């Protein structure tokens, strides 16, 4: 079933529906065609030989019931897809809207900030800080290049476990002024929270700390602030509200569609979570890591917080945006 077949199926669905239950599937496919040609084509795992509509067709055929196929197609309209231009903008805003103003707090007068050489003044101040990321998916180097931040310390990777992060932080010069930690996607906040909590206990009390997630789920932001961090301000570029999450428990005022999709997730969980092969490290939760239920995909990858039925391929399930994962060795 290619693009033409999808359009024929969509028109057939529309002709079967009465006026009270009508959904414009054809218009949805038009919208998806636009995004497929300009944005979805950037998804790295598609490569040169796989197109979005080929993946979409295979994904819809995972289920045989017409109602389920319709629900999955409608779900695509709820996905947040971050393309390469948007990702670059997030890295640009991370400095211009967050790191820069934070650095300026109580530091310089208006006259100093309006001086022609203020950028150099700012760079000299930044040189006293260490940039870092929690995971390798966050490209701090791109943040520096996008904002023309030259001559700074090489960014470090803290890593996803506390032991590694501890060794990295202990190796940093004590005379630094502080640590600026960035991350591309924060879901529940638990992984980043554990790392940053350990950092808070390790670094000198004189250090300034800042955590800058490019995108954070609302629940993750709440967890970080209330359960983990005491001296590290969390200043995300974008916070995704609950309406971009489909979790196991229904939420008030969620779309009616989510009820149907929640049923699909539960009914297909054994197929979706099955390992593809001996190299696969399948998700543990059908609603994403720690029941995140995210509806988010970036041009580089699908986060593990996203619903696995969107990103995980198994012997009996085709993914829409297949996730590249790194196997956790025991």
Secondary structure, DSSP 4 states (H G I P E B T S, - for coil): --HHHHHHHHHHHHHHS-TTS---HHHHHHHHHHHHHHTGGG-GGGTTT--HHHHHHHHHTT---HHHHHHHHHHHTT-EEE-HHHHHHHHHHIIIIIIHHHHHTTT--HHHHTSTTHHHHHHHHHTTEEEEESSTTS-HHHHHHHTT--SPPPPEE--SSHHHHHHHHHTS-TT--EEEEEEEEESSSHHHHHHHHHHHHHS-TT-EEEEEEEEEEHHHHHHIIIII-SS-EE--SEEE-GGGB--SS--TT--HHHHHHHHHHHHHHHHHTS-SSTT----S-TTSGGG--B-EEESS---TTB-HHHH--BTTB--SSPPP------
